[in-house]
Amino acid sequence: MWDRLEVQNEELVAAVQQLKPKARFIVTGYVLKGKTFKELAQETKLTERAAASTYYRSIEKLRIKMEKEK
């Protein structure tokens, strides 16, 4: 998927790739593909709440990681 995107922040791409596969799937599905948490939950066999929680925890991890990169 990444090879089709113009990478403007290699550190962010590296940080996303370090997420666990399910978390990476949810983050990229929500951000890049515009899927809803309901759709992502169905695809990952999670509840909608768990998919949203995974997304927000992952975003926080990415924020922390990116702050350390500065």
mmCIF file of the N, C-alpha and C atoms, coordinates in Angstrom:
data_MODEL
# 
_entry.id   MODEL 
# 
loop_
_atom_site.group_PDB 
_atom_site.id 
_atom_site.type_symbol 
_atom_site.label_atom_id 
_atom_site.label_alt_id 
_atom_site.label_comp_id 
_atom_site.label_asym_id 
_atom_site.label_entity_id 
_atom_site.label_seq_id 
_atom_site.pdbx_PDB_ins_code 
_atom_site.Cartn_x 
_atom_site.Cartn_y 
_atom_site.Cartn_z 
_atom_site.occupancy 
_atom_site.B_iso_or_equiv 
_atom_site.pdbx_formal_charge 
_atom_site.auth_seq_id 
_atom_site.auth_comp_id 
_atom_site.auth_asym_id 
_atom_site.auth_atom_id 
_atom_site.pdbx_PDB_model_num 
ATOM 1   N N  . MET A 1 1  ? 0.819   -1.186 0.000  1.00 0.00 ? 1  MET A N  1 
ATOM 2   C CA . MET A 1 1  ? 0.000   0.000  0.000  1.00 0.00 ? 1  MET A CA 1 
ATOM 3   C C  . MET A 1 1  ? 0.867   1.257  0.000  1.00 0.00 ? 1  MET A C  1 
ATOM 4   N N  . TRP A 1 2  ? 1.949   1.248  0.756  1.00 0.00 ? 2  TRP A N  1 
ATOM 5   C CA . TRP A 1 2  ? 2.774   2.448  0.910  1.00 0.00 ? 2  TRP A CA 1 
ATOM 6   C C  . TRP A 1 2  ? 3.442   2.858  -0.385 1.00 0.00 ? 2  TRP A C  1 
ATOM 7   N N  . ASP A 1 3  ? 3.736   1.915  -1.251 1.00 0.00 ? 3  ASP A N  1 
ATOM 8   C CA . ASP A 1 3  ? 4.442   2.256  -2.479 1.00 0.00 ? 3  ASP A CA 1 
ATOM 9   C C  . ASP A 1 3  ? 3.589   3.083  -3.431 1.00 0.00 ? 3  ASP A C  1 
ATOM 10  N N  . ARG A 1 4  ? 2.283   3.113  -3.235 1.00 0.00 ? 4  ARG A N  1 
ATOM 11  C CA . ARG A 1 4  ? 1.406   3.918  -4.086 1.00 0.00 ? 4  ARG A CA 1 
ATOM 12  C C  . ARG A 1 4  ? 1.252   5.344  -3.573 1.00 0.00 ? 4  ARG A C  1 
ATOM 13  N N  . LEU A 1 5  ? 1.762   5.621  -2.373 1.00 0.00 ? 5  LEU A N  1 
ATOM 14  C CA . LEU A 1 5  ? 1.636   6.942  -1.785 1.00 0.00 ? 5  LEU A CA 1 
ATOM 15  C C  . LEU A 1 5  ? 2.928   7.728  -1.937 1.00 0.00 ? 5  LEU A C  1 
ATOM 16  N N  . GLU A 1 6  ? 2.783   9.009  -2.046 1.00 0.00 ? 6  GLU A N  1 
ATOM 17  C CA . GLU A 1 6  ? 3.961   9.868  -2.039 1.00 0.00 ? 6  GLU A CA 1 
ATOM 18  C C  . GLU A 1 6  ? 4.331   10.089 -0.582 1.00 0.00 ? 6  GLU A C  1 
ATOM 19  N N  . VAL A 1 7  ? 5.452   9.579  -0.175 1.00 0.00 ? 7  VAL A N  1 
ATOM 20  C CA . VAL A 1 7  ? 5.865   9.655  1.223  1.00 0.00 ? 7  VAL A CA 1 
ATOM 21  C C  . VAL A 1 7  ? 6.477   11.021 1.488  1.00 0.00 ? 7  VAL A C  1 
ATOM 22  N N  . GLN A 1 8  ? 5.866   11.750 2.413  1.00 0.00 ? 8  GLN A N  1 
ATOM 23  C CA . GLN A 1 8  ? 6.375   13.056 2.761  1.00 0.00 ? 8  GLN A CA 1 
ATOM 24  C C  . GLN A 1 8  ? 7.005   13.053 4.148  1.00 0.00 ? 8  GLN A C  1 
ATOM 25  N N  . ASN A 1 9  ? 6.746   12.010 4.915  1.00 0.00 ? 9  ASN A N  1 
ATOM 26  C CA . ASN A 1 9  ? 7.307   11.935 6.252  1.00 0.00 ? 9  ASN A CA 1 
ATOM 27  C C  . ASN A 1 9  ? 7.716   10.486 6.517  1.00 0.00 ? 9  ASN A C  1 
ATOM 28  N N  . GLU A 1 10 ? 8.956   10.195 6.227  1.00 0.00 ? 10 GLU A N  1 
ATOM 29  C CA . GLU A 1 10 ? 9.440   8.824  6.362  1.00 0.00 ? 10 GLU A CA 1 
ATOM 30  C C  . GLU A 1 10 ? 9.399   8.335  7.804  1.00 0.00 ? 10 GLU A C  1 
ATOM 31  N N  . GLU A 1 11 ? 9.594   9.248  8.766  1.00 0.00 ? 11 GLU A N  1 
ATOM 32  C CA . GLU A 1 11 ? 9.551   8.856  10.177 1.00 0.00 ? 11 GLU A CA 1 
ATOM 33  C C  . GLU A 1 11 ? 8.147   8.390  10.565 1.00 0.00 ? 11 GLU A C  1 
ATOM 34  N N  . LEU A 1 12 ? 7.129   9.059  10.034 1.00 0.00 ? 12 LEU A N  1 
ATOM 35  C CA . LEU A 1 12 ? 5.750   8.664  10.317 1.00 0.00 ? 12 LEU A CA 1 
ATOM 36  C C  . LEU A 1 12 ? 5.449   7.304  9.701  1.00 0.00 ? 12 LEU A C  1 
ATOM 37  N N  . VAL A 1 13 ? 5.882   7.088  8.482  1.00 0.00 ? 13 VAL A N  1 
ATOM 38  C CA . VAL A 1 13 ? 5.664   5.796  7.827  1.00 0.00 ? 13 VAL A CA 1 
ATOM 39  C C  . VAL A 1 13 ? 6.341   4.688  8.629  1.00 0.00 ? 13 VAL A C  1 
ATOM 40  N N  . ALA A 1 14 ? 7.564   4.937  9.077  1.00 0.00 ? 14 ALA A N  1 
ATOM 41  C CA . ALA A 1 14 ? 8.287   3.940  9.878  1.00 0.00 ? 14 ALA A CA 1 
ATOM 42  C C  . ALA A 1 14 ? 7.556   3.666  11.177 1.00 0.00 ? 14 ALA A C  1 
ATOM 43  N N  . ALA A 1 15 ? 7.019   4.702  11.804 1.00 0.00 ? 15 ALA A N  1 
ATOM 44  C CA . ALA A 1 15 ? 6.288   4.534  13.062 1.00 0.00 ? 15 ALA A CA 1 
ATOM 45  C C  . ALA A 1 15 ? 5.006   3.725  12.851 1.00 0.00 ? 15 ALA A C  1 
ATOM 46  N N  . VAL A 1 16 ? 4.293   3.997  11.762 1.00 0.00 ? 16 VAL A N  1 
ATOM 47  C CA . VAL A 1 16 ? 3.061   3.253  11.461 1.00 0.00 ? 16 VAL A CA 1 
ATOM 48  C C  . VAL A 1 16 ? 3.394   1.787  11.207 1.00 0.00 ? 16 VAL A C  1 
ATOM 49  N N  . GLN A 1 17 ? 4.489   1.539  10.521 1.00 0.00 ? 17 GLN A N  1 
ATOM 50  C CA . GLN A 1 17 ? 4.859   0.163  10.210 1.00 0.00 ? 17 GLN A CA 1 
ATOM 51  C C  . GLN A 1 17 ? 5.259   -0.615 11.460 1.00 0.00 ? 17 GLN A C  1 
ATOM 52  N N  . GLN A 1 18 ? 5.588   0.076  12.544 1.00 0.00 ? 18 GLN A N  1 
ATOM 53  C CA . GLN A 1 18 ? 5.943   -0.599 13.789 1.00 0.00 ? 18 GLN A CA 1 
ATOM 54  C C  . GLN A 1 18 ? 4.720   -0.973 14.627 1.00 0.00 ? 18 GLN A C  1 
ATOM 55  N N  . LEU A 1 19 ? 3.541   -0.476 14.246 1.00 0.00 ? 19 LEU A N  1 
ATOM 56  C CA . LEU A 1 19 ? 2.327   -0.856 14.961 1.00 0.00 ? 19 LEU A CA 1 
ATOM 57  C C  . LEU A 1 19 ? 2.040   -2.335 14.722 1.00 0.00 ? 19 LEU A C  1 
ATOM 58  N N  . LYS A 1 20 ? 1.306   -2.931 15.629 1.00 0.00 ? 20 LYS A N  1 
ATOM 59  C CA . LYS A 1 20 ? 0.875   -4.317 15.428 1.00 0.00 ? 20 LYS A CA 1 
ATOM 60  C C  . LYS A 1 20 ? -0.018  -4.363 14.197 1.00 0.00 ? 20 LYS A C  1 
ATOM 61  N N  . PRO A 1 21 ? -0.045  -5.499 13.503 1.00 0.00 ? 21 PRO A N  1 
ATOM 62  C CA . PRO A 1 21 ? -0.789  -5.581 12.240 1.00 0.00 ? 21 PRO A CA 1 
ATOM 63  C C  . PRO A 1 21 ? -2.249  -5.132 12.324 1.00 0.00 ? 21 PRO A C  1 
ATOM 64  N N  . LYS A 1 22 ? -2.970  -5.545 13.348 1.00 0.00 ? 22 LYS A N  1 
ATOM 65  C CA . LYS A 1 22 ? -4.382  -5.173 13.452 1.00 0.00 ? 22 LYS A CA 1 
ATOM 66  C C  . LYS A 1 22 ? -4.523  -3.666 13.680 1.00 0.00 ? 22 LYS A C  1 
ATOM 67  N N  . ALA A 1 23 ? -3.658  -3.098 14.515 1.00 0.00 ? 23 ALA A N  1 
ATOM 68  C CA . ALA A 1 23 ? -3.692  -1.657 14.762 1.00 0.00 ? 23 ALA A CA 1 
ATOM 69  C C  . ALA A 1 23 ? -3.349  -0.893 13.488 1.00 0.00 ? 23 ALA A C  1 
ATOM 70  N N  . ARG A 1 24 ? -2.351  -1.366 12.759 1.00 0.00 ? 24 ARG A N  1 
ATOM 71  C CA . ARG A 1 24 ? -1.954  -0.729 11.497 1.00 0.00 ? 24 ARG A CA 1 
ATOM 72  C C  . ARG A 1 24 ? -3.109  -0.796 10.488 1.00 0.00 ? 24 ARG A C  1 
ATOM 73  N N  . PHE A 1 25 ? -3.782  -1.929 10.428 1.00 0.00 ? 25 PHE A N  1 
ATOM 74  C CA . PHE A 1 25 ? -4.920  -2.100 9.529  1.00 0.00 ? 25 PHE A CA 1 
ATOM 75  C C  . PHE A 1 25 ? -6.024  -1.096 9.861  1.00 0.00 ? 25 PHE A C  1 
ATOM 76  N N  . ILE A 1 26 ? -6.302  -0.926 11.145 1.00 0.00 ? 26 ILE A N  1 
ATOM 77  C CA . ILE A 1 26 ? -7.358  -0.007 11.573 1.00 0.00 ? 26 ILE A CA 1 
ATOM 78  C C  . ILE A 1 26 ? -6.963  1.446  11.302 1.00 0.00 ? 26 ILE A C  1 
ATOM 79  N N  . VAL A 1 27 ? -5.745  1.817  11.645 1.00 0.00 ? 27 VAL A N  1 
ATOM 80  C CA . VAL A 1 27 ? -5.301  3.198  11.414 1.00 0.00 ? 27 VAL A CA 1 
ATOM 81  C C  . VAL A 1 27 ? -5.306  3.530  9.930  1.00 0.00 ? 27 VAL A C  1 
ATOM 82  N N  . THR A 1 28 ? -4.722  2.680  9.116  1.00 0.00 ? 28 THR A N  1 
ATOM 83  C CA . THR A 1 28 ? -4.669  2.979  7.683  1.00 0.00 ? 28 THR A CA 1 
ATOM 84  C C  . THR A 1 28 ? -6.059  2.897  7.041  1.00 0.00 ? 28 THR A C  1 
ATOM 85  N N  . GLY A 1 29 ? -6.876  1.982  7.511  1.00 0.00 ? 29 GLY A N  1 
ATOM 86  C CA . GLY A 1 29 ? -8.233  1.885  6.985  1.00 0.00 ? 29 GLY A CA 1 
ATOM 87  C C  . GLY A 1 29 ? -9.059  3.124  7.278  1.00 0.00 ? 29 GLY A C  1 
ATOM 88  N N  . TYR A 1 30 ? -8.916  3.634  8.476  1.00 0.00 ? 30 TYR A N  1 
ATOM 89  C CA . TYR A 1 30 ? -9.679  4.807  8.882  1.00 0.00 ? 30 TYR A CA 1 
ATOM 90  C C  . TYR A 1 30 ? -9.146  6.076  8.216  1.00 0.00 ? 30 TYR A C  1 
ATOM 91  N N  . VAL A 1 31 ? -7.840  6.248  8.248  1.00 0.00 ? 31 VAL A N  1 
ATOM 92  C CA . VAL A 1 31 ? -7.231  7.487  7.743  1.00 0.00 ? 31 VAL A CA 1 
ATOM 93  C C  . VAL A 1 31 ? -7.128  7.505  6.223  1.00 0.00 ? 31 VAL A C  1 
ATOM 94  N N  . LEU A 1 32 ? -6.600  6.458  5.639  1.00 0.00 ? 32 LEU A N  1 
ATOM 95  C CA . LEU A 1 32 ? -6.327  6.469  4.206  1.00 0.00 ? 32 LEU A CA 1 
ATOM 96  C C  . LEU A 1 32 ? -7.504  6.021  3.344  1.00 0.00 ? 32 LEU A C  1 
ATOM 97  N N  . LYS A 1 33 ? -8.286  5.096  3.864  1.00 0.00 ? 33 LYS A N  1 
ATOM 98  C CA . LYS A 1 33 ? -9.380  4.560  3.054  1.00 0.00 ? 33 LYS A CA 1 
ATOM 99  C C  . LYS A 1 33 ? -10.738 5.123  3.439  1.00 0.00 ? 33 LYS A C  1 
ATOM 100 N N  . GLY A 1 34 ? -10.795 5.869  4.546  1.00 0.00 ? 34 GLY A N  1 
ATOM 101 C CA . GLY A 1 34 ? -12.049 6.498  4.962  1.00 0.00 ? 34 GLY A CA 1 
ATOM 102 C C  . GLY A 1 34 ? -13.106 5.537  5.466  1.00 0.00 ? 34 GLY A C  1 
ATOM 103 N N  . LYS A 1 35 ? -12.679 4.382  5.937  1.00 0.00 ? 35 LYS A N  1 
ATOM 104 C CA . LYS A 1 35 ? -13.641 3.406  6.460  1.00 0.00 ? 35 LYS A CA 1 
ATOM 105 C C  . LYS A 1 35 ? -14.134 3.857  7.832  1.00 0.00 ? 35 LYS A C  1 
ATOM 106 N N  . THR A 1 36 ? -15.331 3.433  8.174  1.00 0.00 ? 36 THR A N  1 
ATOM 107 C CA . THR A 1 36 ? -15.883 3.741  9.494  1.00 0.00 ? 36 THR A CA 1 
ATOM 108 C C  . THR A 1 36 ? -15.390 2.708  10.500 1.00 0.00 ? 36 THR A C  1 
ATOM 109 N N  . PHE A 1 37 ? -15.524 3.046  11.774 1.00 0.00 ? 37 PHE A N  1 
ATOM 110 C CA . PHE A 1 37 ? -15.146 2.079  12.803 1.00 0.00 ? 37 PHE A CA 1 
ATOM 111 C C  . PHE A 1 37 ? -16.037 0.839  12.729 1.00 0.00 ? 37 PHE A C  1 
ATOM 112 N N  . LYS A 1 38 ? -17.269 1.022  12.320 1.00 0.00 ? 38 LYS A N  1 
ATOM 113 C CA . LYS A 1 38 ? -18.177 -0.122 12.177 1.00 0.00 ? 38 LYS A CA 1 
ATOM 114 C C  . LYS A 1 38 ? -17.665 -1.073 11.094 1.00 0.00 ? 38 LYS A C  1 
ATOM 115 N N  . GLU A 1 39 ? -17.247 -0.526 9.954  1.00 0.00 ? 39 GLU A N  1 
ATOM 116 C CA . GLU A 1 39 ? -16.711 -1.351 8.870  1.00 0.00 ? 39 GLU A CA 1 
ATOM 117 C C  . GLU A 1 39 ? -15.429 -2.057 9.304  1.00 0.00 ? 39 GLU A C  1 
ATOM 118 N N  . LEU A 1 40 ? -14.549 -1.307 9.956  1.00 0.00 ? 40 LEU A N  1 
ATOM 119 C CA . LEU A 1 40 ? -13.279 -1.882 10.419 1.00 0.00 ? 40 LEU A CA 1 
ATOM 120 C C  . LEU A 1 40 ? -13.521 -2.962 11.466 1.00 0.00 ? 40 LEU A C  1 
ATOM 121 N N  . ALA A 1 41 ? -14.507 -2.753 12.321 1.00 0.00 ? 41 ALA A N  1 
ATOM 122 C CA . ALA A 1 41 ? -14.831 -3.746 13.349 1.00 0.00 ? 41 ALA A CA 1 
ATOM 123 C C  . ALA A 1 41 ? -15.294 -5.052 12.702 1.00 0.00 ? 41 ALA A C  1 
ATOM 124 N N  . GLN A 1 42 ? -16.129 -4.941 11.698 1.00 0.00 ? 42 GLN A N  1 
ATOM 125 C CA . GLN A 1 42 ? -16.609 -6.134 11.007 1.00 0.00 ? 42 GLN A CA 1 
ATOM 126 C C  . GLN A 1 42 ? -15.464 -6.883 10.330 1.00 0.00 ? 42 GLN A C  1 
ATOM 127 N N  . GLU A 1 43 ? -14.538 -6.139 9.744  1.00 0.00 ? 43 GLU A N  1 
ATOM 128 C CA . GLU A 1 43 ? -13.429 -6.760 9.031  1.00 0.00 ? 43 GLU A CA 1 
ATOM 129 C C  . GLU A 1 43 ? -12.402 -7.399 9.960  1.00 0.00 ? 43 GLU A C  1 
ATOM 130 N N  . THR A 1 44 ? -12.304 -6.904 11.182 1.00 0.00 ? 44 THR A N  1 
ATOM 131 C CA . THR A 1 44 ? -11.303 -7.409 12.129 1.00 0.00 ? 44 THR A CA 1 
ATOM 132 C C  . THR A 1 44 ? -11.904 -8.282 13.220 1.00 0.00 ? 44 THR A C  1 
ATOM 133 N N  . LYS A 1 45 ? -13.200 -8.489 13.169 1.00 0.00 ? 45 LYS A N  1 
ATOM 134 C CA . LYS A 1 45 ? -13.909 -9.306 14.165 1.00 0.00 ? 45 LYS A CA 1 
ATOM 135 C C  . LYS A 1 45 ? -13.822 -8.690 15.568 1.00 0.00 ? 45 LYS A C  1 
ATOM 136 N N  . LEU A 1 46 ? -13.813 -7.350 15.613 1.00 0.00 ? 46 LEU A N  1 
ATOM 137 C CA . LEU A 1 46 ? -13.827 -6.623 16.875 1.00 0.00 ? 46 LEU A CA 1 
ATOM 138 C C  . LEU A 1 46 ? -15.181 -5.939 17.011 1.00 0.00 ? 46 LEU A C  1 
ATOM 139 N N  . THR A 1 47 ? -15.455 -5.423 18.213 1.00 0.00 ? 47 THR A N  1 
ATOM 140 C CA . THR A 1 47 ? -16.626 -4.573 18.353 1.00 0.00 ? 47 THR A CA 1 
ATOM 141 C C  . THR A 1 47 ? -16.265 -3.201 17.794 1.00 0.00 ? 47 THR A C  1 
ATOM 142 N N  . GLU A 1 48 ? -17.275 -2.414 17.506 1.00 0.00 ? 48 GLU A N  1 
ATOM 143 C CA . GLU A 1 48 ? -17.029 -1.071 17.000 1.00 0.00 ? 48 GLU A CA 1 
ATOM 144 C C  . GLU A 1 48 ? -16.240 -0.249 18.027 1.00 0.00 ? 48 GLU A C  1 
ATOM 145 N N  . ARG A 1 49 ? -16.586 -0.424 19.285 1.00 0.00 ? 49 ARG A N  1 
ATOM 146 C CA . ARG A 1 49 ? -15.891 0.286  20.367 1.00 0.00 ? 49 ARG A CA 1 
ATOM 147 C C  . ARG A 1 49 ? -14.417 -0.132 20.452 1.00 0.00 ? 49 ARG A C  1 
ATOM 148 N N  . ALA A 1 50 ? -14.142 -1.418 20.285 1.00 0.00 ? 50 ALA A N  1 
ATOM 149 C CA . ALA A 1 50 ? -12.758 -1.909 20.333 1.00 0.00 ? 50 ALA A CA 1 
ATOM 150 C C  . ALA A 1 50 ? -11.957 -1.384 19.150 1.00 0.00 ? 50 ALA A C  1 
ATOM 151 N N  . ALA A 1 51 ? -12.571 -1.296 17.989 1.00 0.00 ? 51 ALA A N  1 
ATOM 152 C CA . ALA A 1 51 ? -11.881 -0.758 16.812 1.00 0.00 ? 51 ALA A CA 1 
ATOM 153 C C  . ALA A 1 51 ? -11.538 0.711  17.041 1.00 0.00 ? 51 ALA A C  1 
ATOM 154 N N  . ALA A 1 52 ? -12.478 1.467  17.572 1.00 0.00 ? 52 ALA A N  1 
ATOM 155 C CA . ALA A 1 52 ? -12.223 2.883  17.859 1.00 0.00 ? 52 ALA A CA 1 
ATOM 156 C C  . ALA A 1 52 ? -11.139 3.029  18.915 1.00 0.00 ? 52 ALA A C  1 
ATOM 157 N N  . SER A 1 53 ? -11.207 2.215  19.935 1.00 0.00 ? 53 SER A N  1 
ATOM 158 C CA . SER A 1 53 ? -10.209 2.263  21.004 1.00 0.00 ? 53 SER A CA 1 
ATOM 159 C C  . SER A 1 53 ? -8.817  1.938  20.468 1.00 0.00 ? 53 SER A C  1 
ATOM 160 N N  . THR A 1 54 ? -8.735  0.932  19.624 1.00 0.00 ? 54 THR A N  1 
ATOM 161 C CA . THR A 1 54 ? -7.460  0.566  19.008 1.00 0.00 ? 54 THR A CA 1 
ATOM 162 C C  . THR A 1 54 ? -6.921  1.728  18.190 1.00 0.00 ? 54 THR A C  1 
ATOM 163 N N  . TYR A 1 55 ? -7.789  2.385  17.453 1.00 0.00 ? 55 TYR A N  1 
ATOM 164 C CA . TYR A 1 55 ? -7.382  3.531  16.643 1.00 0.00 ? 55 TYR A CA 1 
ATOM 165 C C  . TYR A 1 55 ? -6.811  4.649  17.522 1.00 0.00 ? 55 TYR A C  1 
ATOM 166 N N  . TYR A 1 56 ? -7.558  5.042  18.542 1.00 0.00 ? 56 TYR A N  1 
ATOM 167 C CA . TYR A 1 56 ? -7.123  6.168  19.366 1.00 0.00 ? 56 TYR A CA 1 
ATOM 168 C C  . TYR A 1 56 ? -5.862  5.856  20.170 1.00 0.00 ? 56 TYR A C  1 
ATOM 169 N N  . ARG A 1 57 ? -5.728  4.621  20.642 1.00 0.00 ? 57 ARG A N  1 
ATOM 170 C CA . ARG A 1 57 ? -4.485  4.234  21.337 1.00 0.00 ? 57 ARG A CA 1 
ATOM 171 C C  . ARG A 1 57 ? -3.306  4.269  20.372 1.00 0.00 ? 57 ARG A C  1 
ATOM 172 N N  . SER A 1 58 ? -3.519  3.801  19.167 1.00 0.00 ? 58 SER A N  1 
ATOM 173 C CA . SER A 1 58 ? -2.453  3.781  18.159 1.00 0.00 ? 58 SER A CA 1 
ATOM 174 C C  . SER A 1 58 ? -2.037  5.193  17.773 1.00 0.00 ? 58 SER A C  1 
ATOM 175 N N  . ILE A 1 59 ? -2.992  6.081  17.619 1.00 0.00 ? 59 ILE A N  1 
ATOM 176 C CA . ILE A 1 59 ? -2.686  7.472  17.287 1.00 0.00 ? 59 ILE A CA 1 
ATOM 177 C C  . ILE A 1 59 ? -1.865  8.101  18.414 1.00 0.00 ? 59 ILE A C  1 
ATOM 178 N N  . GLU A 1 60 ? -2.203  7.808  19.639 1.00 0.00 ? 60 GLU A N  1 
ATOM 179 C CA . GLU A 1 60 ? -1.433  8.336  20.776 1.00 0.00 ? 60 GLU A CA 1 
ATOM 180 C C  . GLU A 1 60 ? -0.002  7.796  20.755 1.00 0.00 ? 60 GLU A C  1 
ATOM 181 N N  . LYS A 1 61 ? 0.151   6.511  20.451 1.00 0.00 ? 61 LYS A N  1 
ATOM 182 C CA . LYS A 1 61 ? 1.495   5.927  20.334 1.00 0.00 ? 61 LYS A CA 1 
ATOM 183 C C  . LYS A 1 61 ? 2.288   6.621  19.234 1.00 0.00 ? 61 LYS A C  1 
ATOM 184 N N  . LEU A 1 62 ? 1.632   6.894  18.115 1.00 0.00 ? 62 LEU A N  1 
ATOM 185 C CA . LEU A 1 62 ? 2.306   7.569  17.008 1.00 0.00 ? 62 LEU A CA 1 
ATOM 186 C C  . LEU A 1 62 ? 2.707   8.993  17.395 1.00 0.00 ? 62 LEU A C  1 
ATOM 187 N N  . ARG A 1 63 ? 1.837   9.687  18.108 1.00 0.00 ? 63 ARG A N  1 
ATOM 188 C CA . ARG A 1 63 ? 2.167   11.047 18.557 1.00 0.00 ? 63 ARG A CA 1 
ATOM 189 C C  . ARG A 1 63 ? 3.396   11.045 19.452 1.00 0.00 ? 63 ARG A C  1 
ATOM 190 N N  . ILE A 1 64 ? 3.426   10.120 20.396 1.00 0.00 ? 64 ILE A N  1 
ATOM 191 C CA . ILE A 1 64 ? 4.558   10.018 21.323 1.00 0.00 ? 64 ILE A CA 1 
ATOM 192 C C  . ILE A 1 64 ? 5.829   9.704  20.552 1.00 0.00 ? 64 ILE A C  1 
ATOM 193 N N  . LYS A 1 65 ? 5.753   8.761  19.648 1.00 0.00 ? 65 LYS A N  1 
ATOM 194 C CA . LYS A 1 65 ? 6.922   8.363  18.856 1.00 0.00 ? 65 LYS A CA 1 
ATOM 195 C C  . LYS A 1 65 ? 7.421   9.528  17.998 1.00 0.00 ? 65 LYS A C  1 
ATOM 196 N N  . MET A 1 66 ? 6.513   10.276 17.414 1.00 0.00 ? 66 MET A N  1 
ATOM 197 C CA . MET A 1 66 ? 6.901   11.391 16.566 1.00 0.00 ? 66 MET A CA 1 
ATOM 198 C C  . MET A 1 66 ? 7.507   12.535 17.397 1.00 0.00 ? 66 MET A C  1 
ATOM 199 N N  . GLU A 1 67 ? 7.018   12.734 18.601 1.00 0.00 ? 67 GLU A N  1 
ATOM 200 C CA . GLU A 1 67 ? 7.595   13.762 19.484 1.00 0.00 ? 67 GLU A CA 1 
ATOM 201 C C  . GLU A 1 67 ? 9.044   13.413 19.814 1.00 0.00 ? 67 GLU A C  1 
ATOM 202 N N  . LYS A 1 68 ? 9.319   12.151 20.017 1.00 0.00 ? 68 LYS A N  1 
ATOM 203 C CA . LYS A 1 68 ? 10.675  11.709 20.333 1.00 0.00 ? 68 LYS A CA 1 
ATOM 204 C C  . LYS A 1 68 ? 11.601  11.922 19.152 1.00 0.00 ? 68 LYS A C  1 
ATOM 205 N N  . GLU A 1 69 ? 11.071  11.887 17.944 1.00 0.00 ? 69 GLU A N  1 
ATOM 206 C CA . GLU A 1 69 ? 11.866  12.040 16.720 1.00 0.00 ? 69 GLU A CA 1 
ATOM 207 C C  . GLU A 1 69 ? 12.333  13.482 16.514 1.00 0.00 ? 69 GLU A C  1 
ATOM 208 N N  . LYS A 1 70 ? 11.626  14.421 17.125 1.00 0.00 ? 70 LYS A N  1 
ATOM 209 C CA . LYS A 1 70 ? 11.964  15.846 16.918 1.00 0.00 ? 70 LYS A CA 1 
ATOM 210 C C  . LYS A 1 70 ? 13.292  16.222 17.517 1.00 0.00 ? 70 LYS A C  1 
# 
